[in-house]
Amino acid sequence: MPVKIASKLALTRRPRRLRRNEAIRTLVRETRLTPDCFIYPLFVCEGEGVRREIGSMPGVFQLSVDEAVKEAAAARGEGVRAVILFGLPATKDPIGSLAADPDAPVQTAVRALKRELRDLVVMTDVCLCEYTSHGHCGLVDGERILNDATVHHLAQAALSHAVAGADFVAPSDMMDGRVAAIRRALDDHGFEDTGIVSYAAKYYSGFYGPFREAADSAPQFGDRASHQMDPANVEEALREVETDIEEGADVVMVKPALPYLDVLTRVKATFGQPTAAYQVSGEYAMIKAAAERGWVDETRVMMETLISIRRAGADMILTYYAREAARLLA
């Protein structure tokens, strides 16, 4: 005999009622993205009128200061209220001398941005890898990265950014004690209001590849495993974050974002501190490459990944998709 199927199921709960149309889905949405949670990375170089596309990061450019101001203004017009600057100096040396040069691209760009866009939040990456001839994040002795000597140089670089007008400095080197040293240098020179965004849990990741081209910062020997975090460790990340908070970090960051969403969630739940996550160059490049081949819908995947980072606990997201996502959210 044919089986009779009831035309209506006796269901108390029907979750699909809240998915019937976009208006209802929007009303009950748990995680929301807004353009003002994005921080837009900019690569600043010497020269004028320079807008040089980065081969491994379509849509991302090395920009002279004048072009960086135009790019930041366009982003601000789309609702992105913060940028972070990375510098590409004209020359490099073993100790990264130009990292603290008041006339280097980052310091010059900070002054120009604060002059032209007064309400823009300007952050600066503080590391030596873009400035050293060997490409490492610190001073070296043979093939050993020197911690304490590097910290002194990082503090001087951060101070030069504060003098230029940066709202936040963001040490990304992962040297021990650098947050405390930077906080001390800023306070001792009257920059108590300059904040620190610490790359507190920065992993030794394979997702940084395209950034090496963008910032011309590939190490000439060895690797960065001695100072960046082991991808297998979570409890260590919590200790790193706790240390940076104790040393004076105002915001802590997890980097990369997607491979470390569990770490991001643990950091936010444990400390409740303002927390950033960096959707790094490799994450961006993978989406771009797959989209170019027609394998994924770029817009959909872009938004899905950004929502996942926000859902995992990020208050703010550093992303090369900042402008594209902001336009979509408008």
Secondary structure, 3 states (H helix, E strand, C coil): CCCCCCCCCCCCCCHHHHHCCHHHHHHCCCCCCCHHHEEEEEEEECCCCCEEEECCEEEEEEEEHHHHHHHHHHHHHCCCCEEEEEEECCCCECCCHHHHCCCCHHHHHHHHHHHHCCCCEEEEEECCCCCECCCCCCCEECCEECHHHHHHHHHHHHHHHHHHCCCEEEECCCCCCHHHHHHHHHHHCCCCCCEEEEEEEEECCHHHHHHHHHHCCCCCCCCCCCCCECCCCCHHHHHHHHHHHHHCCCEEEEECCHHHHHHHHHHHHHHCCCEEEEECHHHHHHHHHHHHCCCCCHHHHHHHHHHHHHHHCCCEEEECCHHHHHHHHC
